[in-house]
Amino acid sequence: MAAELAAAGDWLALPGVVCLWIAVLIRAPGALRSREQRGLWLAVATAAAAMTLNLPAVVTYAMSREPSYAHTVGLVRNLIGVLSAGAVLYFVAAATRGRRLQLASWAGTVLWFAVLVTLDAGAPEHGTHTIPTAGTPVPSLAYWLVLISAHLIANTICVFVCWRYGRRSESRALALGLRLFGLGTAFAWAFWFAYLLKALFGSTWALPALPLMMSLHGLLRAAAILVPTVFALRRTLADTATAWRLWPLWRDLVHAVPYVVLTEPRTGRLLELLWPPVPRNLLVYRKVIETRDAILILGEYVTPGVPELARGHVAGTGVPEQRRTAAALACVLKEARRAKLAGLPGSPGQPPRAPALDLPAVMRASAEDGDLEDEARFLVDVAQAWASPTAAAFTPATRTA
C-alpha cells in the first residue's frame, strides 16, 4: 500500500505542477489588476515554483551535481515555500480586510526569511536540505522547525478562514473557490505536519503519502483560482446559446422595426456570435432589449381580439400549459409583423391605434422575478414557438373562423 501511494504521488507530481502553471498563467492578467486576488495568485504562483523545484526529476538532477548546487536548489525551494506561506496569509488578510494581518504576513515573511538564511549560513557545510530517516536534519533541526512553523501557521489560519467564509458567502463561485483552496491548503498542512513528526520523533509512517498530498494540494489550488474563469466561461457559453436561440425571432422582428437596433447587425447568425457588434457580455442584453422594444412597437399593429384568438388556437393544438403564453405571443407577433410590413393601421401615415397587446403584463405573468434572465428565458420560449407549426398555422383564416 505504501509503495502504491508513493508511486501515485510521484506520477501525479508533474501533472499537478503543469496544472498549477496553467492556472497561474490564465489568471495572471485579471489577478494582477485586482488587489483582492493578487495575494491568492501570488500564493499559487510561488507554490508552483516551489513544487517545480521539488519534482523528482529536478531533485535527482540537483543531487547529481556538486553539493553547492544541490544546496542552492534546496535553499531557494524552501525560501520560495516561505514566500508562498506569507502570500497565503496575505490572501487571508485581504479576504477578511484585516490590515494588521496584512502587515503581519509580510513582517513574518521577512522574519522567516532572515532566520532561515541565518541558520543556513551558520550550519556546517552541507548539500541539499533534508530530514534523513536516521540522523540529524540538514542543515539543522532549528532550521526545519522554523520552516515547518511558517507553513503550519499560515496553512492553519488559511483553512479556518476559507472554511468559515466559504460557508457564509452568497456567491457560488467565491464559496467554491474558497472551499477548494481551503481543501488544498489542508493537504499542504498535513504534508508539513508529517514532516514535523519526522523531525521531532523520527516518525516515518506517513512519508509514502507525502508526494500524493502535495500533488493534490497543487491540483486543488489550481482549481480554486480557475473557478472565476470556469464560471465566466460557463456564463459566456450560456449567453451564446441564448443569443443563438433568440436570433431568428430577433432578426424577423427588427426587420419589421429596424430602428430599435442600436448597432448595425452582422449578416448571418454565426457571424453575429463569432464577431458580435457589441461587447460579448452585452450580446444577450442587447438582443433582449431590442426584441422587447420591437414587440412593444408591434403591439400597435395587433388587431383587437387577435390575442384571445391566438390563446384559443394554441390551447387547441396541445401545447403544454407552461408554454402557451409564449406560443400565443408568437402567433400574435406574426400577425402584427405582417400588418406592419403590409402598411395596415398603425403604420406611418395611418391613424394611431391603442395597443391591443400589453407586453409588460404578459412579461410580468411569465417571468418569475422579472429580471433579465427570466425575460431572456421567456423570449427563448417565444423564439422556439415562432418557428413552430403552431405559429405557422395561425393565419388570417384562423382569425375569422
Salt bridges, closest charged atoms under 4 A:
GLU66 OE1 - ARG65 NE 3.82
ASP120 OD2 - HIS71 NE2 2.85
ASP120 OD1 - HIS126 NE2 2.89
ASP120 OD1 - HIS129 NE2 2.85
ASP239 OD1 - ARG235 NE 3.28
ASP252 OD1 - ARG251 NE 3.13
GLU272 OE2 - LYS287 NZ 2.59
GLU290 OE2 - ARG286 NH2 3.30
GLU308 OE2 - ARG311 NH2 3.45
GLU321 OE1 - ARG324 NH1 3.11
GLU335 OE1 - ARG338 NE 3.43
GLU335 OE1 - ARG399 NH1 2.22
GLU373 OE2 - ARG235 NH1 3.86
ASP374 OD1 - ARG377 NH1 2.48
GLU375 OE2 - ARG292 NE 2.60
ASP381 OD1 - ARG323 NH1 2.89
